[in-house]
Amino acid sequence: MDNNNEPQEFDLEDILREFHDYSKDDQPETEPAAETAPEPEAETLPQFSATEEAPPQSSAPEETLPQFSVPEAALLEEVLTEEAQIGEKSGEAPDAVPQEPTGMPSLEDTIRFSPEDLEKPEEEISASEDDTIRIDPPVVNTEPVKPAFEVDEQFIPAPIVFTPRSRLKELKKKLVAGPEKRYYELSETGLGKLQAAILLNLLIVLLCAGVTTLFVLGMVPENRLRLVIFSQVLAMLLSGLLGCQLMLDSIGELFHGRFTVNTLLTLTFAACIADAVNCLAELRVPCCAAFSLEMTMALWARYQSRSTEMAQLDTMRKAVRLNGIVKVGNFYEGKPGLLRTQGEVEDFMDNYQKPSGPEKTQSLYAGLSLLACIAIAIFAGLTHGVSMGVQILSTSLLVAVPASFFVSITRPMAILEQRLHMVGSVLCGWKGVKGLSGKAAFPLEDQDLFPQGCTKLNGVKFYGDRNPDEVVSFSTALICAAGGGLVPVFKQLLASRNGLEHPVENFQNYGGGGIGGEVCGEPVLLGSLNFLQDMGVEIPEGTMVNQAVYAAIDGQLCAVYAISYAKMRSAAAGLVTLCGYRKLTPVMLCSDFMLTDSFIGAKFGVKTSRIAFPSLPVRAELKKIRPDPEAPVLAMTTREELVSSAYAVTGARALRLSTRLGVTIHMVGGILGMLIMLVLAILGNTELLTPTNILLYQLIWAIPGLLVTEWTRTV
């Protein structure tokens, strides 16, 4: 194509008329500058005269262009020549200049304005010799566009800062997906059906027990005996119908390789029904009351297990923070320490439903007792007939599992969960219960005994000739060096007096309620009344103030700060609970020099002999110990109170002792019952196998079994 670059002169009115043709409503949108336009057959570069003036505004079209002054044609031709030379040297066509959408018509040419003129309104733009209108010829670029620069290194975005708000948002997502979802699943199932089944079974037990008592007392006529037997069988069937869901679930567990006491109860029901058929033929009253009592306890155990799970999930789903309790080895005097750290939702969800040690022991005992009862029944059947063998089998299964054996594990946990739910704590399954037991040390910080806001300044009295502001400044400097709950109190006092903070040299904590150091080259002592008297400071009469910090500068009493330590019920309950267990040692790591053993004993009413008060260097070393991030979380708390952590630790210890003792007692009762059945099978005597005697045997062993489950109520 032949490009004519020879400059030609045009009139400004011709240019405006040419632009006016494209300023109609149906004009095409301005194309991006990056797109290449087809090369015209001939393109000329117009040249304008700087002396030409714009037509008057009244004769301008509706959409007028801002009027600019143009440079001389020679200057324009010089610029174009330089760009053409640069393009020939580089071998590339000059890139099109990006065009800003100005709402003006485009002739597929580049129009450049100065930035100052673009920011001005149209009416304020004045003509000047520096403003140019440049129209470049379109260039067809057939080569691929290359980047303006090469990126040598990859830009890595900055990591997202994990703020408390994002932490809470992430926590809520996990709580909704885990505990809250499971909580609503259990809520839809409800506990009403279980409660109704328990009440109806309990009513059946009372009716059957009353009928059998009348039969033993001889108050049932012989012509009514068959009716009594038939009613007992119907009552047993009704009791089994109320617990059919439980028995079906136990059969399902059997297919999954788990044999539980509920599975044994299902087999007991089958044996009792088989024995009831013989009872109708032999006019013998079946043991309906004993079976209904076991079914009642089994349903009660399921109710307690479900209510406990719902309470734990409810505690978790309402949490706004999660703190975990982990164990570290050799924390203090060879004892492991129970430290508090950040917890995760998975630490609870992955462990709370796992079978516990007592449950495994209970299942093992149920399987062995089934084999023992079958062996006794076979011996009795071979020796004294099939009918006696069936009777021995049904009664052996009833006495092998005392009725309260079903709640020996669930009831202690249900009682404990009621207390843990009130303080916002949960145990992470039996792994947590086992880990929190045994000898351990529990560290105590300042905020555990006196949370923020519990320490207040009731007043101050100054002595001597020193400036009160200087006394407050020196006292605050020493308090800040010591740390503890008094720091915010004295800082607030210093701010109210517009005082200055000074550095402390040769700081020393003397123990026994006193600290000292040099501030601005002067010796300063702070502490209790007894401490300053022991240090040789003369105390005037009438300065006896309860719970006060005495300040002495250069050996002279300068101020008495009356301090109020408010006792929180949560802190008091937590400390009393921790001191109530011999194998649990609270370790005092407080920085407040006023928290001595005598002060804590008088304030909380506990025996400080159970509390360890290590030396100051040992406290500093213990504070540096941090738990392993991979250490398993044993319990979780949703509050910062001491009672939440204390109840979780002491509750786990009580729960372990209660369940282990309860399972042992019931196993002893069951083994003793099977031995009695073996003796009766050998003797061939079934006179003692009456429904009343079996029921009494169940009730006798239920007394110690239920009393043991109350152990966790003392937490």
Sequence and secondary structure as in RCSB ss.txt:
>XXXX:A:sequence
MDNNNEPQEFDLEDILREFHDYSKDDQPETEPAAETAPEPEAETLPQFSATEEAPPQSSAPEETLPQFSVPEAAL
LEEVLTEEAQIGEKSGEAPDAVPQEPTGMPSLEDTIRFSPEDLEKPEEEISASEDDTIRIDPPVVNTEPVKPAFE
VDEQFIPAPIVFTPRSRLKELKKKLVAGPEKRYYELSETGLGKLQAAILLNLLIVLLCAGVTTLFVLGMVPENRL
RLVIFSQVLAMLLSGLLGCQLMLDSIGELFHGRFTVNTLLTLTFAACIADAVNCLAELRVPCCAAFSLEMTMALW
ARYQSRSTEMAQLDTMRKAVRLNGIVKVGNFYEGKPGLLRTQGEVEDFMDNYQKPSGPEKTQSLYAGLSLLACIA
IAIFAGLTHGVSMGVQILSTSLLVAVPASFFVSITRPMAILEQRLHMVGSVLCGWKGVKGLSGKAAFPLEDQDLF
PQGCTKLNGVKFYGDRNPDEVVSFSTALICAAGGGLVPVFKQLLASRNGLEHPVENFQNYGGGGIGGEVCGEPVL
LGSLNFLQDMGVEIPEGTMVNQAVYAAIDGQLCAVYAISYAKMRSAAAGLVTLCGYRKLTPVMLCSDFMLTDSFI
GAKFGVKTSRIAFPSLPVRAELKKIRPDPEAPVLAMTTREELVSSAYAVTGARALRLSTRLGVTIHMVGGILGML
IMLVLAILGNTELLTPTNILLYQLIWAIPGLLVTEWTRTV
>XXXX:A:secstr
       EE  HHHHHHHHHTT STT      TTS     S    EE  TT     GGGS SS         HHH
HHHHHHHHHHHHHHHTS          S    SS     HHHHHS GGG    TT            S    SS 
  S          HHHHHHHHHHHHIIIIIHHHHHHHHH SHHHHHHHHHHHHHHHHHHHHHHHHHTT S GGGH
HHHHHHHHHHHHHHHHHTHHHHHHHHHHHHTT   HHHHHHHHHHHHHHHHHHHHHHT    HHHHHHHHHHHHH
HHHHHHHHHHHHHHHHHT S  EEEEEEEEEETTEEEEEEEE  HHHHHTTTTS  HHHHHHHHHHHHHHHHHHH
HHHHHHHHH HHHHHHHHHHHHHHHS GGGGGTTHHHHHHHHHHHHHHTEEE HHHHHHHT SSEEEEE HHHHS
 TTSEEEEEEEE SSS HHHHHHHHHHHHHHH STTHHHHHHHHHHTT     EEEEEE SSSEEEEEETTEEEE
EE HHHHHHTT    TT   SSEEEEEETTEEEEEEEEEE   HHHHHHHHHHHT TTEEEEE    TT  HHHH
HHHH   GGGSB   HHHHHHHHT    TTS   EEESS  HHHHHHHHHHHHHHHHHHHHHHHHHHHHHHHHHH
HHHHHHHHT  TT  HHHHHHHHHHHHHHHHHHHGGGGG 
